[in-house]
Amino acid sequence: MNAKFSPLFQSYTLNNGVEIKNRLVVAPMTHFGSNPDGTLGENEREFISNRANDMGMFILAATLVQDGGKAFHGQPEAIHASQLASLKETADIIKAQGAKAILQLHHGGKQAVTELLNGKDKITASDDEATGTRAATVEEIHSLINAFANAADLAIQAGFDGVEIHGANNYLIQQFYSGHSNRRTDEWGGSRENRMRFPLAIVDEVLAVKAKHQANDFIVGYRFSPEEPEELGLTMEDTLALIDTLKGKALQYLHISLHEFFKKARRGADTNAFRMQLVHDRIGGKLPLIGVGSLFTAEQILEAYNTGWAEFIALGKTVMINPTIATLIKEGKENEIVTTLDPEKADQYGIKGILWDLCKNGGAWLPPLKGKDDWHPVDV
């Protein structure tokens, strides 16, 4: 290993005593590879089969916790006991590669796909005519909270090392916290404190499941998006208020969702300051932060880590096109890391089906295409 990259391979001990062997994390990535019933599919199995080597943690794709919230074809599920064998196999594949296996818990809310709802209504915080979504009843809200807890229970039974609560990317949990999408007037909406009630209730119930199993070594993380572009959408002020509460919970980490690591705040904080730094400063050392955002090369990963703004660096698009990127860095082969996807090399990446078809056409959330120079991250 080139000595300058050795900081990336320092271990880190979480507040529950669990040691993560290094600072590299596979970010949760949509692979469209599960079976229609939410169990482990062949395309998913291939996608995850060799991407966890020499990584500290591997966060699995957004995994549905309740019927009626599926947001994309081929989405994995953690809803029924009948899915336990599949979940165990998924966890085992990651753990056999030496990384901590983290199951991300998800519900699409208004971003659910109508044809995948199994006859259920599409529900979220408030009515949304554009997406055909209605406001959840109070009873349904409690059912959703319990669904996240049930998924965490299944994850523990399946042998996962932890779960990540998906409160980012304008999915259900963020929809409840956002003043743009949550216009309720009951105890689940209105003030910032009331809008925060839903994500915090999920955190508390997941932690209660962990306590029930006496699973102290089980990792619980929370992912969030720091801002929204809409006038009444989330601002950095909202996010910092959420962090003030989350850092007091018995979580093991926080995970920011960003398209660019070095992106400055839009509003609600100093607009000359980087979002990542603002968040890390606000956490104040109470929990480690996972940073992410268009980091492709070993040099870029190291530069991000050396800012001191994140204890862990998550990698998404670069892991898609460099399945063994951590090993390449560890073995001093960082010059072999590629930064674009070659559509002519279908067998090189372990990507099949819907995801490969999307990759060949390119997109802001996908790896840059070879020979295409107009790629740029989405500005959010």
N, C-alpha and C positions, 0 to 999 in steps of 0.2 A: 504494500500500500504506500502511495505517496504520503509522506508524513503529514502534509498540510491538511489532508482529509481525515486524519485520525479523530478530531473532535466529533465528527459525525457518528463515530462508532463507540463513543463513551456510553456506558450504561446509565440508567436513571431509575431510581427507586421511587415508586408512587407512594402516596400517603397511607396506603393500606399494606405496605411492605412488599408489594410485588415489584420485582426488578424487570425493567424493559432493557434488553441487551444493547440497543443503540437508539439513535435519534431519528431513524428513518421509518416512515409509515406509508403503507399503501393506502391512498385515499379511496373512499367509497366510489365505485364507478358503476354506472348502469351498463349491464352487458346484454340485456334482452335474451338471456340464455337459459332461464329456468323452464321447466315443463308448465303446461297450462294450469296444472293443479298446484303450482307454487313449489314443487319439489325440485331437487337438483337435476338439471338437464345436462345433456352431453356438452353443449356449447359452453355452459357455465363451468362445468367440470374442467374443460380444457383451458378456459380463461384463467382460472385460479390455480391451476396445477403447478405452475413453476414461477409465479410472481412473488412468492413470500420468502424465498431464500435470502438469507442475510438481512432481512427486514426486522425491525423491532416489533411492529404491529401491522396487522392487515385488517382493514375495516371492510367488511363485506358490503355488497350492493344494498341499497335501500330495500328493506324486507317488510312486506305488508303485515300489519297487525290485525286488520279486521276486514271482512268482506265489505265491498262498497268503496274501497279507497285505492284500488289498483290504478297506478298512474302510467304504466307502460306494459307493453306485451313482454312476456317472459320475465315477469317480476317474481322474485322468490317470496315465500310466505312463512310466517311463524304464527299460525292461528290455531291449528288443531293438533291434538296429540298424535294423530295419524301422520303428521309431518316430522315427528321426532327423529325417525331413522334417517331421513334426508338431512335434517339439520345436523345430526351427529356426524354424518359422512362429510358434510361441508366443513365443520369444525376440524375434523380429523385431518383433512387434506391440508389445511393451513398449518395446523400445529405440527404435522409431520415435517414441514419445511423449516420449523424452528421459530416461527413468529407467533405472537399472541393473536388469537382469533377473536375479532370483535364483530358482533352482529349489529348492524344498524337498523333501528326500529322506525318504521315509516307509515304514514297515511297521506294520500294525495289531497284529501279535501276537495276543493273545487278544481284541482288539476287532475282528478281521477278521470279515467277514460270511460265514457258512457257505455261502450260495448263490453267493458270488462267488469261491470258492477254486479253481475249475477242477480239482476233484478232489483237490486237495492237502490234507494234514492241516493243521489249525490248530495252530501251534506258538508257544511262548514260553519263558520261562526255566524255569518249573516247571509241573507238571500243574495244571490248573484245571478241576475238574469242572463248575462252574457254567456255563462257556462252551464246554465240550467241547474244551478245548485240552490238548495234551500238551507235556511238556518236550522241547525241542530236543536232539538228540544233539550231541556235540561237532563231528562232521562238519557238521551242519546249521548250527551256530553260525558256523563258518568260512565256510560258503556264504552266510549272511546278511551277514557282514562284507564279503565279496567283492561281494555284490549292491549294497551302498551305494557301493562303489568303482566298480563298473561304471556305475552311474547317474551318478556324477560325471564319468566318462569321456565318457559320452554327452552330458552337459550342456556339457562343453568343446567337443566336436565340433560341437554344435548352435549354438554361439555365445553361450551364456549368459554373463553377467558373473560369475556365481558360483553357489554352492549353499549351502543352509542344512540342516544335519543336524537332523532333527526328533527331539529327545530329550525332548519334553514331552507333556503331556495324556494320560498313562498309555497311550501307545502302546509299541511293542516295546522301544525303547531304554530308556525309563523303567522298563518292567517288569523289565528286567535289573538296573537300579540299585536298585530299591525292595526293602527287606527284607520288605515285605508280599507282593509277587508273586514274588520270587526266593528260593526255599528250597533251592537247590541245595547240594550238599556237595562239589562238585568245584572246580576252579580258577576257575570262572565264577560262584561263589556263596559264601555264608557271610559272610566279613568284608566290611566296606565296601570295602576295596581290591580284593577279588575281584569284588564286584558292579560295581565301577567299570570292570573290565577290558573289558567288552563295549563300552560307549560310547567308551572311549579307543581301542580297537582300530579302531573305525570311523573316528574322527577321524584316526588315523595312516594308515589305508589311503587315505582320501580325499585327505589331504595328499600321499601318495606318488604318487597319480594326477596331481595338480597338478604335482608335481616332474617326473614322467615327460614331461609335455607342455611343461615349461619355461614354464608359464603363470603367471609371477609376478604378473601383474595380475588373476588369477582370485581372486575373493573366496570365502572359506570361513567360514561362521558356524555357530553352534550354539545351538539353542533348548532351553530347559529350563523345567520347572515347579518352583517352589521347595519346595512342601510337599504332602503327602498327608494325608487325614483319618484313615486307619486307624492302629491302635495301632503296628504295625510299619512303617508307611509312612514316606516321606521327611520329614525335618525340615529346618529351616533349617541345622542343623549339618551334615547330609549334603550339602546344596546348597553350602554354603560350602567344604566339603572338595573337592567336584567343581570348583568355581571355582578353587581353589588350583592344581589340576592343569591345567585348561583354559587359564588365563591364561599358562601357560608354553609352550603349543603355538603353532604358527605360524598361528593363526587371525586373522581380521580383525575379528570382532565376536562378542559374546554377545547373546542375545535372550531375555529373560524372558517367560514366558507368565503373565499375570494377568488376571482379570476386572475388577479395580479397581486403578488405579494407586496410590491411597492406601490400601493395605491393610497392616495390621500383622501381625507374625509370630505364628504360633500356638504354636510350641514350638521348642526347639533354639537359641534366641537370645532377646534382650531382647524380650519381648512388647509393650513400649511403643514399639518401634521399627518403622519401616516396612520391609517386605520389600525394596522397591526401593532404599532407602538402604543397608540392610545389604549387599545384593549389590554395589552400586556402590562402597561403601567397601572391600569385600573385594577387588574387582578392582584397586583402587588405581591406576587410570590405565593399566594394562597393555594393556587393550583397551577400545574403546567399547562401551557397553551400549545396546541398544534397549529402551525401556520402552513399556508398552502398558496399556490397561485402562479401558474405558468413558469415553473422552474424546470428546465430541461437538461442542462448540463451539470456535471459535477461542480464546476466553478460557480454556477448560479445557485446551486443548492447550498454550497459552503458560504457564499456571500450572504444568503438569507439567514442561515444559522448564525453566522458571526455578528449579525445585528444585535443579537441578544433578545430579540423580540418574541422568540418562540423556542420552547424547549425541545419541540419535535418538529420535523419538516415532513409534511405529507406530499406525496407525489402521485399524480394521476395520469395526465396525458403522456408524460415521459415513460411511465411504467407500461402504458399500452404499447409503445413502440420499442421499449427496451425492457422486456420481461425480467431480465437479470441485472438491472441497473445497479442494485446494491452490491452484488457480487463483482461487477465490473470495477466499481470504485474500490472495493476492498482488495481486489487483486491487482490494482495499479493499471487497469485497462480502461481508464476513463476516456481515452482517445477513441475507443470503439463505440461510445454512446452516440446514437443518431438523434437528430432533432426534427426529422420529418418522416412521414409515412409514405412508403413507396407502394402505390396501388398494384404494381406488377409483382409484388412479393407477398402474395396471399398466405404462403405457408410459413412466413417468418415470424408472425406475431401471435399465433394461437388465438386469433379472432375469427369467429365464424358467424354465419347467419345474418340477422338483422343488423347487428353492430358493424360487421364488415361492410355491408352494403352502404351504411351511413358513412363509415370511414372513407370509403372510396370517393364520396362526394364532398367530404370536408364539412367543417362547421366550427363555430367559435368554441364549442365545448369539446371538440375533438382535436387530435393531433394535427399540426400543420401538414399539408400535402407537399410532397416533393415536387419542385418546379412551380409551385403556386406561391407568389410573394405578397398576396393581398390579405393574408390571414392576420387577424388581430383579435385579442380577447374582447368579450362583451363588456361594455361599461355599465357596471351596476354599483 
